Amino acid sequence: MRHVTAGGDALVLMPTGGGKSLCYQLPALCRPGMAVIVSPLIALMRDQVAALRQVGVEAAALNSSLTGPERAQVRAAMRENRLKLLYAAPERLMVPDFLDMLAGTPISLIAIDEAHCVSQWGHDFRPEYLQLAMLAERFPNVPRIALTATADPQTREDIAKRLGLEESARFVSSFDRPNIRYAVMPKSGPMKQLQTFLKAHEEESGIVYCLSRNAVEETANALCTQGVNALPYHAGLPADVRAANQDAFLTSEGLVLVATVAFGMGIDKPDVRFVVHLDLPSSLEAYYQETGRAGRDGLPAETLLLYGMQDLVLRRSMIEQGSSPPEIKRVERAKLESLLGVCETATCRRQAILAHFGEILAQPCGNCDNCLNPVETWDGTVAAQKALSAAWRTRQRFGVGHLTDILLGTLNEKIERFGHDKLPTFGVGTELDRKGWGAVFRQLIARGALEVDHDSYGALCVTEYGDAVLRGREKIFFRQDHGGKSARAMLKKKAERIALAPADEKLFEVLRAERARLAKEQKLPAYVIFHDATLAAIASARPKDRQELGQLPGLGTTKLDRYGDAILAIVNQAN
C-alpha cells in the first residue's frame, strides 16, 4: 500500500480473503483523483461499492446492470470529480469514448483485479483482458496494480509480460488459508455423501459445484425435496432468474447455491461456510479459487471434493477435444495432473496445494482429512501388474469395466466373444472386489501408468512408466481409501465456528437479528453491515460506551456514527 500510494506499479498475489481490495482501496483514498478498478463481474462491483459507501467513501460502478439514468448519474459524478473509486468491466473501460472521458478526469491509480484472466496459462483466460496493456500507454504516469489469488510461477510471469508490468514491484504473500479444511473422497453415491455432509451444516450458507447444467438442476431439486433451502445457478438460466438466485444467496443466511463454475469469481460473501465439488475441477488453480470462496471472514470453513474414474476420463476428454493449441493443451494436462496428485496423496493436502504455488509448508497442517484421519498406504505393485497386464494382453482396446471383468473372472457375452476368458489374467484378481479394482485403475491413471485413449472410447493404454511397473522395474504404492464408518465420520466432522461463552450466545443472536433488520431496511447483504466476527466481539466485550465500542474490529467512525447508539442500547439491555 505504501508502494502504490507513492506512485509505484505492483503485481500482487494474495489468497482470497487476504485483503487484496485494501491494496488499492486505501491508496485510492490517500492519492488525489479517482481510482479506476477493472473487475470482471457485476456482483463484485456491487458488493464492494455497497461496502465502501457504508464506511462513507464515494464509490460507483459502470456496468450493464445499470439503467440509462443511473449511468448518467455516475458520469456526472465523474465530471464533477466527486468519486474516489470507479469500478468498470474491461470491455466497458476500453470503449474509446469512455477512455476519452477518463482522459479528462484526474486518475489516482488503475487496479486490475483477477489479473490471471489476462494469461492463457491461467485457468480463467478472458480475451478482453488483453486490451488492458494499452492503459500503460494511455495513462503513462498513473500507477497500475494487478492483483490475483491464483497464479503459479508461469502464470505470474505471463501476467507481468502481458500487462507491461515486468519492472513492477511484486508482492507475494502466503497462499495458506489455515481456517479452511480440505477433504477429498472417491465418489461412492455422491448424493448420499452430499446429504451426510450437509446435515452437519444446517442453517449455513454454502456452494455446491457441479460440472454440467443438468447436474446443477437435478442436485438443487433433490436437495429441495429433502428440505434443504437450495437454488440453482448456471449460464443457461434466464438472466433475471440467475440474478435473483445470486442475490438471494448473497443476502440470505443458510442458503445452498448449486452452481456451475459460471458462479463465484468476485463473490464477496464472507460467511460461506462450505464449498463442495461433486465433480473434479479443471485444475488445482480452479479448485483453490473455488474453495477459497469459503471462510473469507477468517472463521472455520469446510470443503469437500468428490471424484471418480469418470471424472478423470471426462476432464481429459474435454482437454483433448478442445480447440486450444497443442502447447496450451499440454499445460492444461499438467494442471489436471497436479490436481490429481493432491487428490491421491496420502500426506498433508495443504502441503501439496501450497507446493504447487511455490510455497513450502514446513509441518503438516493438522486441518485436512489426511491429517485428521491419517491414510494408510499399501504396496500395490502386484495388483498394478495384474491390471496393466490385462490392458496389455487385450491390445489396449478396452476400458475399466471390461478389464475389471477379466480380473474378477466374470464370464459374460463380451468376454466370451473376444476369447478373453482364455487369457492368463482371467480371474487372477479375486483378492479385490470391483470397487477395489476401480481404485487401482483410478490411481494408475492419476500416476500416469495408464492413459485414456479418448478416440477409442476410453480404452486404457500402458505408458512408459506403466511398462516399467509391469516389468518389475518400478514399485508403486496406493493409498487405502477410507470406507464405511470412517468416511461417514469424516463427512460429519465440523469445526467450531465462533467460540462464545454460553452467557454471550443470547446477546450474539439478538445482535444478529438487529443486523438482519438493518440489512433488510437498506436492501443490503447482512455482512455489509457487520461480519459475524464483529458481532461476536461485541457480545463478548459488552462495551459500555462508544469509546469501548470503537476499539472492536469492524467498527470504524462511519459505522459508529450510523449504528453505535443502537448497538449500545442492545448491549445495555442485555446487561
C-alpha positions as CSV (number, residue, x, y, z in Angstrom):
1,M,0.0,0.0,0.0
2,R,2.9,2.4,0.8
3,H,4.5,1.5,-2.6
4,V,1.3,2.2,-4.6
5,T,0.4,5.3,-2.6
6,A,3.9,6.6,-3.5
7,G,3.1,6.1,-7.2
8,G,4.7,2.7,-7.9
9,D,3.4,-0.1,-10.1
10,A,2.8,-3.5,-8.4
11,L,1.9,-7.1,-9.1
12,V,0.1,-8.6,-6.0
13,L,-0.5,-12.3,-5.3
14,M,-2.6,-12.8,-2.2
15,P,-5.1,-15.5,-1.2
16,T,-8.9,-15.0,-1.4
17,G,-9.9,-13.1,1.8
18,G,-6.3,-11.9,2.4
19,G,-7.1,-8.2,1.8
20,K,-6.3,-7.7,-1.9
21,S,-9.1,-5.0,-2.1
22,L,-7.4,-2.9,0.6
23,C,-4.2,-2.9,-1.5
24,Y,-5.9,-0.5,-3.9
25,Q,-8.7,1.0,-1.8
26,L,-6.5,2.6,0.8
27,P,-4.0,4.1,-1.8
28,A,-7.1,5.4,-3.7
29,L,-8.2,7.3,-0.6
30,C,-4.7,8.7,0.0
31,R,-3.9,9.8,-3.6
32,P,-5.7,12.7,-5.3
33,G,-8.2,11.9,-8.1
34,M,-10.3,8.9,-8.9
35,A,-9.1,5.3,-8.9
36,V,-10.3,3.0,-11.7
37,I,-10.8,-0.6,-10.7
38,V,-11.1,-3.2,-13.6
39,S,-13.3,-6.0,-12.4
40,P,-14.8,-8.9,-14.5
41,L,-18.0,-9.4,-12.5
42,I,-21.0,-7.2,-11.7
43,A,-21.5,-8.9,-8.3
44,L,-18.1,-8.0,-7.1
45,M,-18.5,-4.4,-8.2
46,R,-21.9,-4.1,-6.4
47,D,-20.6,-5.7,-3.2
48,Q,-17.5,-3.5,-3.0
49,V,-19.4,-0.3,-3.8
50,A,-22.0,-1.1,-1.1
51,A,-19.3,-1.8,1.4
52,L,-17.4,1.4,0.6
53,R,-20.5,3.5,0.8
54,Q,-21.2,2.0,4.2
55,V,-18.0,3.5,5.5
56,G,-18.5,6.9,3.8
57,V,-16.5,6.5,0.6
58,E,-17.8,7.9,-2.7
59,A,-17.7,4.9,-5.0
60,A,-19.7,3.8,-8.1
61,A,-19.7,1.2,-10.8
62,L,-20.4,1.3,-14.5
63,N,-21.8,-2.0,-15.9
64,S,-24.6,-3.5,-18.0
65,S,-26.9,-3.8,-15.0
66,L,-27.4,0.0,-14.7
67,T,-30.3,1.9,-16.3
68,G,-29.7,4.9,-18.6
69,P,-30.4,7.4,-15.8
70,E,-28.1,5.5,-13.4
71,R,-25.2,5.6,-15.9
72,A,-25.8,9.3,-16.4
73,Q,-25.6,9.9,-12.7
74,V,-22.2,8.1,-12.5
75,R,-20.9,10.0,-15.4
76,A,-22.0,13.3,-13.8
77,A,-20.2,12.3,-10.6
78,M,-17.1,11.6,-12.6
79,R,-17.2,15.0,-14.4
80,E,-17.7,16.8,-11.0
81,N,-14.8,14.9,-9.5
82,R,-16.9,13.5,-6.7
83,L,-15.8,9.8,-7.0
84,K,-12.9,8.3,-5.2
85,L,-13.3,4.8,-6.8
86,L,-15.0,3.7,-10.1
87,Y,-15.4,0.0,-10.9
88,A,-15.8,-1.0,-14.6
89,A,-15.6,-4.2,-16.6
90,P,-12.7,-4.4,-19.1
91,E,-14.9,-4.3,-22.2
92,R,-16.6,-1.1,-21.0
93,L,-13.4,0.5,-19.9
94,M,-11.8,0.1,-23.3
95,V,-14.6,1.8,-25.3
96,P,-13.0,4.9,-27.0
97,D,-15.5,7.5,-25.7
98,F,-15.1,6.2,-22.1
99,L,-11.3,6.3,-22.4
100,D,-11.7,9.9,-23.7
101,M,-13.8,10.8,-20.7
102,L,-11.3,9.3,-18.3
103,A,-8.6,11.3,-20.0
104,G,-10.3,14.4,-18.7
105,T,-10.6,13.1,-15.2
106,P,-7.7,13.1,-12.6
107,I,-6.9,9.4,-12.2
108,S,-5.2,8.3,-8.9
109,L,-4.4,4.7,-9.9
110,I,-5.6,1.8,-12.1
111,A,-6.2,-1.5,-10.4
112,I,-6.7,-4.7,-12.5
113,D,-8.4,-7.3,-10.3
114,E,-8.5,-11.0,-11.2
115,A,-5.4,-10.4,-13.2
116,H,-4.9,-14.1,-14.0
117,C,-7.7,-13.6,-16.6
118,V,-5.1,-12.0,-18.9
119,S,-3.0,-15.1,-19.1
120,Q,-3.6,-18.1,-21.4
121,W,-1.7,-20.2,-18.9
122,G,-4.3,-19.3,-16.2
123,H,-7.5,-21.2,-15.5
124,D,-9.9,-18.4,-16.5
125,F,-8.5,-16.7,-19.6
126,R,-10.6,-13.8,-20.9
127,P,-9.5,-12.3,-24.3
128,E,-10.9,-8.8,-23.3
129,Y,-8.3,-8.6,-20.6
130,L,-5.5,-8.5,-23.3
131,Q,-6.6,-5.0,-24.3
132,L,-5.7,-3.7,-20.8
133,A,-2.0,-3.4,-21.8
134,M,-3.0,-0.2,-23.7
135,L,-3.6,1.5,-20.3
136,A,0.1,1.9,-19.7
137,E,0.4,3.9,-23.0
138,R,-2.8,5.9,-22.5
139,F,-2.1,6.8,-18.8
140,P,1.7,6.6,-18.6
141,N,2.1,8.5,-15.3
142,V,-0.7,6.7,-13.4
143,P,0.4,3.8,-11.1
144,R,-1.1,0.4,-12.0
145,I,-1.6,-2.5,-9.7
146,A,-2.6,-6.0,-10.9
147,L,-4.0,-8.5,-8.3
148,T,-4.8,-12.2,-8.3
149,A,-5.3,-15.0,-5.8
150,T,-4.4,-17.9,-8.1
151,A,-1.3,-17.9,-10.2
152,D,1.5,-20.4,-10.4
153,P,5.0,-19.1,-11.3
154,Q,4.5,-19.5,-15.0
155,T,1.2,-17.6,-14.9
156,R,2.7,-14.8,-12.8
157,E,5.4,-14.2,-15.5
158,D,2.7,-14.1,-18.2
159,I,0.6,-11.6,-16.3
160,A,3.6,-9.3,-15.9
161,K,4.5,-9.6,-19.6
162,R,1.0,-9.1,-21.0
163,L,0.2,-6.1,-18.8
164,G,3.7,-4.4,-19.2
165,L,4.5,-4.9,-15.5
166,E,7.8,-6.7,-15.9
167,E,9.7,-4.0,-14.0
168,S,7.0,-3.5,-11.3
169,A,7.4,-4.5,-7.6
170,R,6.0,-7.9,-6.8
171,F,4.3,-8.7,-3.5
172,V,3.6,-12.4,-2.9
173,S,2.0,-13.3,0.5
174,S,1.4,-16.8,1.8
175,F,-1.3,-18.7,-0.1
176,D,-2.3,-20.5,3.0
177,R,-5.8,-20.3,4.3
178,P,-5.5,-22.2,7.6
179,N,-9.1,-21.7,8.5
180,I,-10.2,-23.9,5.5
181,R,-10.4,-27.6,6.0
182,Y,-9.7,-29.7,2.8
183,A,-11.3,-33.1,2.3
184,V,-11.2,-35.3,-0.8
185,M,-13.0,-38.6,-1.2
186,P,-13.8,-41.0,-4.0
187,K,-17.3,-40.9,-5.2
188,S,-19.5,-43.6,-3.6
189,G,-23.1,-42.5,-4.0
190,P,-22.4,-38.7,-4.3
191,M,-25.9,-37.6,-3.4
192,K,-25.8,-39.6,-0.3
193,Q,-22.4,-38.3,0.6
194,L,-23.6,-34.8,0.0
195,Q,-26.6,-35.3,2.2
196,T,-24.5,-36.6,5.0
197,F,-22.2,-33.6,4.7
198,L,-25.0,-31.1,4.6
199,K,-26.6,-32.5,7.8
200,A,-23.6,-31.1,9.7
201,H,-24.1,-27.7,8.0
202,E,-27.8,-26.9,8.6
203,E,-28.6,-23.2,8.6
204,E,-25.3,-22.4,7.0
205,S,-24.5,-20.8,3.6
206,G,-22.5,-22.9,1.1
207,I,-21.8,-23.6,-2.5
208,V,-22.1,-27.0,-4.3
209,Y,-20.3,-27.1,-7.7
210,C,-21.4,-29.4,-10.5
211,L,-19.8,-29.8,-13.9
212,S,-23.0,-29.6,-16.0
213,R,-26.2,-27.6,-16.1
214,N,-28.3,-30.7,-15.9
215,A,-26.4,-31.9,-12.8
216,V,-27.0,-28.5,-11.2
217,E,-30.7,-28.6,-11.8
218,E,-31.0,-32.3,-10.6
219,T,-28.9,-31.7,-7.5
220,A,-30.8,-28.5,-6.5
221,N,-34.2,-30.2,-6.9
222,A,-33.1,-33.3,-5.0
223,L,-31.9,-31.1,-2.1
224,C,-35.1,-29.1,-2.0
225,T,-37.1,-32.3,-1.8
226,Q,-35.0,-33.2,1.3
227,G,-35.9,-30.0,3.0
228,V,-32.6,-28.1,2.1
229,N,-33.0,-24.5,1.1
230,A,-31.2,-24.7,-2.3
231,L,-31.2,-22.8,-5.5
232,P,-29.6,-23.5,-8.9
233,Y,-27.2,-21.2,-10.8
234,H,-25.9,-21.7,-14.3
235,A,-25.5,-19.8,-17.6
236,G,-28.5,-21.5,-19.2
237,L,-31.0,-19.9,-16.7
238,P,-32.8,-16.8,-17.8
239,A,-30.8,-13.7,-16.8
240,D,-33.4,-12.5,-14.3
241,V,-33.7,-15.9,-12.5
242,R,-29.9,-16.1,-12.4
243,A,-29.6,-12.6,-10.9
244,A,-32.4,-13.3,-8.4
245,N,-30.8,-16.6,-7.2
246,Q,-27.4,-14.9,-6.8
247,D,-29.0,-12.0,-4.9
248,A,-30.8,-14.5,-2.6
249,F,-27.6,-16.3,-1.9
250,L,-25.8,-13.0,-1.1
251,T,-28.5,-11.6,1.1
252,S,-29.8,-14.7,2.8
253,E,-28.3,-16.9,5.6
254,G,-28.5,-20.7,5.4
255,L,-29.0,-21.0,1.7
256,V,-27.2,-23.5,-0.5
257,L,-26.4,-22.5,-4.1
258,V,-25.9,-25.3,-6.5
259,A,-23.8,-24.0,-9.4
260,T,-21.5,-24.5,-12.4
261,V,-18.3,-22.6,-12.3
262,A,-20.2,-19.7,-14.0
263,F,-20.8,-18.6,-10.4
264,G,-18.4,-17.3,-8.0
265,M,-15.5,-15.2,-9.2
266,G,-15.6,-11.9,-7.4
267,I,-18.3,-13.0,-4.9
268,D,-17.5,-11.2,-1.7
269,K,-19.8,-13.1,0.7
270,P,-17.7,-13.6,3.8
271,D,-19.9,-16.2,5.6
272,V,-19.8,-19.0,3.1
273,R,-19.2,-21.9,5.5
274,F,-18.6,-24.7,3.0
275,V,-17.8,-25.5,-0.7
276,V,-18.5,-28.9,-2.2
277,H,-17.3,-30.2,-5.6
278,L,-19.5,-33.0,-6.9
279,D,-17.2,-33.3,-9.9
280,L,-13.5,-32.9,-10.5
281,P,-12.5,-29.2,-11.3
282,S,-10.3,-28.5,-14.3
283,S,-7.1,-27.6,-12.4
284,L,-5.6,-27.0,-9.0
285,E,-5.9,-23.3,-9.6
286,A,-9.6,-23.6,-10.2
287,Y,-10.0,-25.8,-7.2
288,Y,-8.1,-23.4,-5.0
289,Q,-10.0,-20.4,-6.1
290,E,-13.4,-22.1,-5.8
291,T,-12.7,-23.5,-2.3
292,G,-11.3,-20.1,-1.4
293,R,-14.9,-18.7,-1.5
294,A,-15.4,-20.3,1.9
295,G,-14.4,-18.7,5.1
296,R,-13.5,-15.2,3.9
297,D,-14.3,-13.9,7.3
298,G,-11.5,-15.9,8.8
299,L,-13.8,-18.3,10.7
300,P,-13.5,-22.1,10.2
301,A,-14.9,-23.5,6.9
302,E,-15.0,-26.9,5.3
303,T,-14.5,-28.1,1.7
304,L,-15.3,-31.5,0.1
305,L,-14.2,-32.8,-3.3
306,L,-15.8,-36.0,-4.6
307,Y,-14.3,-37.5,-7.7
308,G,-14.2,-40.8,-9.6
309,M,-12.9,-42.6,-12.7
310,Q,-15.5,-41.0,-14.9
311,D,-14.3,-37.5,-13.9
312,L,-10.7,-38.3,-15.0
313,V,-11.9,-39.6,-18.4
314,L,-14.3,-36.6,-18.9
315,R,-11.8,-34.0,-17.9
316,R,-9.1,-35.4,-20.2
317,S,-11.5,-35.8,-23.0
318,M,-12.5,-32.1,-22.6
319,I,-8.9,-31.1,-22.9
320,E,-8.2,-33.3,-26.0
321,Q,-11.4,-32.3,-27.8
322,G,-11.0,-28.6,-27.0
323,S,-9.9,-26.0,-29.6
324,S,-6.7,-24.9,-27.7
325,P,-3.4,-25.2,-29.5
326,P,-1.1,-28.1,-28.5
327,E,1.1,-26.1,-26.2
328,I,-1.9,-24.9,-24.2
329,K,-3.3,-28.5,-24.0
330,R,0.0,-29.6,-22.7
331,V,-0.3,-27.1,-19.9
332,E,-3.9,-28.0,-19.2
333,R,-2.9,-31.6,-18.9
334,A,-0.1,-30.8,-16.5
335,K,-2.5,-28.7,-14.3
336,L,-5.0,-31.5,-14.2
337,E,-2.2,-33.9,-13.2
338,S,-1.3,-31.5,-10.3
339,L,-4.9,-31.7,-9.0
340,L,-4.9,-35.5,-9.3
341,G,-1.7,-35.6,-7.3
342,V,-3.4,-33.7,-4.5
343,C,-6.5,-36.0,-4.7
344,E,-4.4,-39.1,-4.5
345,T,-1.8,-38.0,-1.9
346,A,-1.6,-39.9,1.4
347,T,0.2,-36.9,3.1
348,C,-1.0,-33.4,4.1
349,R,-3.2,-32.0,1.3
350,R,-2.4,-28.4,2.3
351,Q,1.4,-29.0,1.9
352,A,0.7,-30.4,-1.6
353,I,-1.6,-27.5,-2.6
354,L,0.9,-24.8,-1.4
355,A,3.8,-26.6,-3.1
356,H,2.1,-26.2,-6.4
357,F,2.1,-22.4,-5.9
358,G,5.8,-22.4,-4.9
359,E,5.3,-22.3,-1.1
360,I,6.7,-24.7,1.4
361,L,4.7,-25.6,4.5
362,A,7.2,-27.0,7.0
363,Q,4.8,-29.1,9.0
364,P,1.6,-30.9,8.1
365,C,-1.4,-28.6,8.6
366,G,-3.4,-30.7,11.1
367,N,-6.6,-29.4,9.3
368,C,-7.2,-31.6,6.3
369,D,-8.7,-35.1,6.1
370,N,-5.4,-36.8,5.7
371,C,-4.0,-35.1,8.8
372,L,-7.2,-35.6,10.9
373,N,-7.7,-39.2,9.7
374,P,-4.3,-40.5,8.5
375,V,-4.4,-42.7,5.4
376,E,-2.6,-46.0,5.2
377,T,-0.7,-47.0,2.0
378,W,-0.1,-50.4,0.6
379,D,2.3,-51.9,-1.8
380,G,0.2,-52.1,-5.0
381,T,2.9,-53.4,-7.3
382,V,1.4,-56.8,-7.8
383,A,-2.1,-55.5,-8.2
384,A,-0.8,-52.9,-10.6
385,Q,1.0,-55.5,-12.7
386,K,-2.2,-57.6,-13.0
387,A,-4.2,-54.5,-14.1
388,L,-1.5,-53.4,-16.6
389,S,-1.2,-57.0,-17.9
390,A,-5.0,-57.1,-18.5
391,A,-4.7,-53.9,-20.6
392,W,-1.6,-55.1,-22.5
393,R,-3.0,-58.6,-23.3
394,T,-6.2,-57.1,-24.7
395,R,-4.2,-54.9,-27.0
396,Q,-5.1,-51.8,-25.1
397,R,-8.5,-51.6,-26.7
398,F,-10.8,-51.8,-23.6
399,G,-11.9,-49.7,-20.7
400,V,-12.0,-50.1,-16.9
401,G,-15.3,-52.1,-16.8
402,H,-14.2,-54.8,-19.2
403,L,-10.7,-55.1,-17.7
404,T,-12.2,-55.5,-14.2
405,D,-14.5,-58.3,-15.5
406,I,-11.3,-60.1,-16.8
407,L,-9.5,-59.7,-13.4
408,L,-12.5,-60.9,-11.4
409,G,-13.2,-63.8,-13.8
410,T,-16.6,-62.6,-14.7
411,L,-17.9,-64.6,-17.7
412,N,-20.2,-62.6,-19.9
413,E,-21.1,-62.4,-23.6
414,K,-18.4,-59.8,-24.3
415,I,-15.7,-61.7,-22.5
416,E,-16.6,-64.9,-24.5
417,R,-16.9,-63.1,-27.8
418,F,-13.3,-61.8,-27.6
419,G,-12.0,-65.0,-26.0
420,H,-10.7,-63.1,-23.0
421,D,-11.7,-66.0,-20.7
422,K,-8.7,-67.8,-22.2
423,L,-6.2,-65.1,-21.1
424,P,-3.7,-65.8,-18.3
425,T,-5.1,-62.8,-16.4
426,F,-8.7,-64.1,-16.4
427,G,-9.7,-64.5,-12.8
428,V,-6.4,-63.6,-11.2
429,G,-7.7,-60.6,-9.3
430,T,-10.3,-62.1,-6.9
431,E,-8.4,-60.7,-3.9
432,L,-10.0,-57.3,-4.7
433,D,-13.7,-56.5,-5.4
434,R,-15.0,-54.3,-8.2
435,K,-14.7,-51.2,-6.1
436,G,-11.1,-52.1,-5.1
437,W,-10.1,-52.6,-8.8
438,G,-11.8,-49.2,-9.6
439,A,-9.5,-47.6,-7.1
440,V,-6.4,-49.3,-8.6
441,F,-7.3,-48.2,-12.1
442,R,-8.1,-44.7,-10.9
443,Q,-4.7,-44.4,-9.2
444,L,-2.8,-45.9,-12.1
445,I,-4.4,-43.2,-14.4
446,A,-3.6,-40.5,-11.8
447,R,0.0,-41.7,-11.5
448,G,0.5,-41.8,-15.3
449,A,0.9,-45.6,-15.5
450,L,-2.2,-45.8,-17.7
451,E,-3.6,-43.2,-20.1
452,V,-7.1,-42.9,-21.6
453,D,-7.4,-43.1,-25.4
454,H,-10.4,-40.9,-26.0
455,D,-10.5,-41.7,-29.7
456,S,-11.1,-45.4,-28.7
457,Y,-14.0,-44.8,-26.4
458,G,-12.0,-44.7,-23.2
459,A,-9.6,-47.6,-23.9
460,L,-6.7,-47.8,-21.4
461,C,-3.1,-47.7,-22.8
462,V,0.0,-48.6,-20.9
463,T,2.5,-45.8,-20.7
464,E,6.3,-45.9,-20.5
465,Y,6.1,-45.6,-16.7
466,G,3.4,-48.3,-16.6
467,D,5.6,-50.6,-18.6
468,A,8.4,-50.2,-16.0
469,V,5.9,-51.2,-13.3
470,L,4.6,-54.1,-15.3
471,R,8.1,-55.4,-15.9
472,G,9.1,-55.1,-12.2
473,R,11.5,-52.1,-12.7
474,E,9.3,-49.8,-10.5
475,K,7.3,-50.3,-7.3
476,I,4.1,-48.5,-6.8
477,F,2.2,-47.7,-3.6
478,F,-1.5,-46.9,-3.4
479,R,-3.5,-45.0,-0.8
480,Q,-6.0,-47.1,1.2
481,D,-9.3,-45.3,0.7
482,H,-11.4,-44.6,3.8
483,G,-14.5,-46.7,3.8
484,G,-17.7,-47.2,5.6
485,K,-17.9,-45.6,9.1
486,S,-14.6,-43.8,8.7
487,A,-15.7,-42.0,5.6
488,R,-19.1,-41.1,7.1
489,A,-17.4,-39.8,10.3
490,M,-15.2,-37.5,8.1
491,L,-18.2,-36.1,6.3
492,K,-19.9,-35.3,9.6
493,K,-16.8,-33.7,11.1
494,K,-17.4,-29.9,11.6
495,A,-15.1,-27.3,13.1
496,E,-16.3,-25.0,15.8
497,R,-17.2,-21.6,14.3
498,I,-17.2,-18.9,17.0
499,A,-16.1,-19.6,20.5
500,L,-18.6,-17.8,22.7
501,A,-19.3,-18.2,26.3
502,P,-22.9,-19.6,26.9
503,A,-23.8,-16.3,28.6
504,D,-22.9,-14.4,25.5
505,E,-24.7,-16.5,22.9
506,K,-28.1,-15.0,23.5
507,L,-26.7,-11.4,23.0
508,F,-25.0,-12.6,19.8
509,E,-28.3,-13.8,18.4
510,V,-30.1,-10.5,19.4
511,L,-27.3,-8.6,17.6
512,R,-27.7,-10.8,14.5
513,A,-31.4,-10.1,14.5
514,E,-30.7,-6.4,14.6
515,R,-28.2,-6.7,11.8
516,A,-30.8,-8.6,9.7
517,R,-33.3,-5.8,10.3
518,L,-30.8,-3.1,9.3
519,A,-29.8,-5.1,6.2
520,K,-33.4,-5.6,5.1
521,E,-34.2,-1.9,5.7
522,Q,-31.3,-0.8,3.5
523,K,-31.6,-3.7,1.0
524,L,-28.1,-4.9,1.6
525,P,-26.5,-8.2,2.5
526,A,-26.1,-8.6,6.3
527,Y,-22.3,-8.9,6.1
528,V,-22.1,-5.4,4.6
529,I,-23.4,-4.1,7.9
530,F,-21.3,-6.2,10.2
531,H,-19.4,-9.6,10.0
532,D,-20.2,-12.3,12.4
533,A,-16.8,-11.9,14.0
534,T,-17.6,-8.3,14.8
535,L,-20.9,-9.2,16.5
536,A,-19.1,-12.0,18.4
537,A,-16.6,-9.4,19.6
538,I,-19.4,-7.1,20.8
539,A,-21.2,-9.9,22.6
540,S,-18.0,-11.0,24.4
541,A,-16.7,-7.5,25.3
542,R,-20.1,-5.9,26.1
543,P,-18.8,-2.3,25.6
544,K,-20.3,0.4,27.9
545,D,-19.8,3.4,25.6
546,R,-18.8,4.5,22.1
547,Q,-15.1,4.6,23.0
548,E,-15.0,1.0,24.0
549,L,-17.2,0.0,21.1
550,G,-14.9,1.8,18.7
551,Q,-11.9,-0.3,19.8
552,L,-13.5,-3.5,18.5
553,P,-12.8,-4.9,15.0
554,G,-15.0,-3.9,12.1
555,L,-16.2,-0.6,13.7
556,G,-14.9,2.5,12.0
557,T,-16.0,6.1,12.6
558,T,-18.8,5.9,10.0
559,K,-20.3,2.7,11.3
560,L,-20.0,4.0,14.9
561,D,-22.0,7.1,13.9
562,R,-24.5,5.1,11.9
563,Y,-25.1,2.2,14.3
564,G,-23.3,2.8,17.5
565,D,-26.2,4.0,19.6
566,A,-28.5,1.2,18.6
567,I,-25.8,-1.4,19.3
568,L,-25.0,0.1,22.7
569,A,-28.7,0.1,23.6
570,I,-29.0,-3.6,22.9
571,V,-25.8,-4.4,24.9
572,N,-27.0,-2.3,27.9
573,Q,-30.4,-4.0,27.8
574,A,-28.7,-7.4,27.9
575,N,-26.5,-6.3,30.8
